[in-house]
Amino acid sequence: MLVAVESNGETSQRALAKDLRISLGLVNASFRKLVADGFFRVNSNHKGRVKYELTRKGLHEKARLTYEHLISSYRLYKDAIAWLTGFFMDLQAREVRRLVLLGANDFAEMAYLGMKGTALEMVAVVDEKKKGQRFFGRTVESISVLGGLSYDRLLVTDPEASTIGYSRKLISETVSEKVIFAPFRPSIEHDTWSSI
């Protein structure tokens, strides 16, 4: 809300509720609290429209929250890379060398970076929604190329992928035997990585 008010103080609470996907009542209660706490100042113009302005205290709070978010995101990213590196070292110990990533996304980027300290090689990245796009110097391929590739494991990096959706509908039985899932997922509530 601090960011929204700073960028457009004339935005309506209804529009803000829609943008943030929360109830109008929650936005209204939050605005009243933020005004009472001195983060916003309310100005009305001659046409009866309300304009919200961030106060110095509001700007300071926005900067503090931004900093905390960046630190938390960095910690989450660093923890993810550490978990992935350990996961890849375990795969390497089991004679896995060549991986295909299923899903070209932020998690796949972390997987690629976590792979850098190991002997593992990313053979390809497949993603039906992003085929043709670039991913760390490679072109994202269609899942249909899996039958013609030489690789040891197919690492599912798509958080929306389900075993049934990919292994039965799009991936042949031979390929589905190579499918592995990373042993963790990000937990937004606790800013940690937890096992699944």
N, C-alpha and C positions, 0 to 999 in steps of 0.2 A: 504494500500500500504506500509505503514511503517513496518507492521508485515511481509508482504510478502518479502520485501527486506531484512529485518533482518534475516529471516530464509533461504532465498536463493537469494543472490544478482545476480545470473546469470540467473534467470528466465527471459524469454522473455516477452516483453510487450504484445504480442499476447496471450501467455499462461495466463498471469495475467488478461487480459481482459476477457478471457473465464472463468477463475476461479471466478472472481468478477461479471460476467454477465453484463458487461458494454462494451461500444464500445471501439475499439482500439484507436480511435481518442481522446476519453476522457482520457484514460490511458496515451497516449503520452503527451497530454497537461498538465495533472496532474504531470507527471514526470518532464517535463520542469520547471513547477512552483516550485516543491519541490527542484529541483537542484538549481534554481535561489534564492530560499529562504534559501538555505544552509542546508537543511535537508538530502540531498543525495550528495555523491561525485561519479563522473563517472570515471571509469578506463577502459581503453582499453588494451587488451593483444596483443601479437604478431600475433594472428590468426584473429584479427579484431573483436573479441567478446567483448561486453560491459559488464562490471560488475558494479553494483550499490552497494554502501556501505553507511550505515547510518553514519552520522556525530554525534558528541557529541550533537549538537543541535537537530538532528533527534531523537536520543535516548531519550533526555529530552522531546521532543514533544510527542513521543509515550507513555512514562510513564504518562505524563499529561493527554492525551486523554484516556488512560486506566483507570486512576483514575476517571475521569469525567464519563466515561461509567459505572463503578462500582457503583458510587454514584447514578447516574440516575436510574440504574437497581434496586438498593436497594429501592429507593424512590417509583418506580413503583410497586415493590413487596409489600412494606409496605402499599401503598394506596389500592392495590388490596385486601389484607387480610382485611383491614378495611371495604371496601365496601362489601366484602363477609360476614363478620361477621354481619353487619347491615342487609343484605339481609336474612341471616339465622335467625336472631332474629325476623324478620318480618314473616318468614315462621313458626317459632316456635309459635308466637302469634296467627297464624291461625290454630293451632293444628296439624301442620305437624311435624312428629317425625322421620320417616324412609325414607331415600333417597337412590336412586340408581344413580350413576354417569354414564353418557353415554359418554365415551371417556377417555382413560387413557393417560393423557398428563400433561404438566406443569400446565395448568389451573386447571385440576382436582386435582393436588397436592395442589395448593393454596386453592381450595374449601375445600379439606379435612382439611387443617390446619385452615381455617376460621371457620369450623364447630366445632373445638375443644372447643371453649368457650361457646357452646350452648348445649341444650339437644338433638340435632339432632344426628342421628346415620347413618353411611354409611352402608347400607345393602349389597351392591355389587357394582362392577365396571364392566361395559360391554363395549366391544370394539372388533369388528370383526377382525381388523387388529392385535390386541395385545393379543388375547385370549391365555391363558396359561402362560402369563408373570405374575410377581409379582407386586403388587401395595399396599404399606403400609400393608404388612402382609397378603394380600388377593390375590387370584388367579383371574386374569381378566377372565371374563366369556364371552360366546357368547350371543348375543342379544336374542337368542332363549330361554334363561332361564327366561326371564321376566314374562312369563305367570305363572310360578310356584313360584314366589317370593311374599312375603308379604311386601309391601312398600306403602308409601303415594304419593311420587312424583319421577319422573324421571328427574333429572337435566342434561340438555345437556351441556357438557363441551367440546365437540368436535367443534372447530371453523369451520370445514368444513361441519358440519352437517347442513342439511336444514330440515325444517319442513316436506316438501313433501318427501324427501329421506328417512327419518327415520320413520315418522309416517304412511306413506302409504305402503311403500315397505317392511319394516322389522318389524314393530310394529303393533300389532293387534289394532283394533278400541278401545277396552277396555283400553289397555295400553296407547294409544295416548291421552286419556283424562287426564292422569297424567303427561304428558310432560310439563316441564317448562324450560325456558331459563333464564340464568343469565341476569340481567338488564344492563349489561355494557360489554364493550370490551376494550382491551388495544389500545391506540392510539399511535403508534410509533412516529408520527410527533411531538406530543406535550408532550410525556412522561407522560400522564395523563390517567385516566380512564374516559370514557364518556358514557353517556346513549345511548341505542339504542332503 
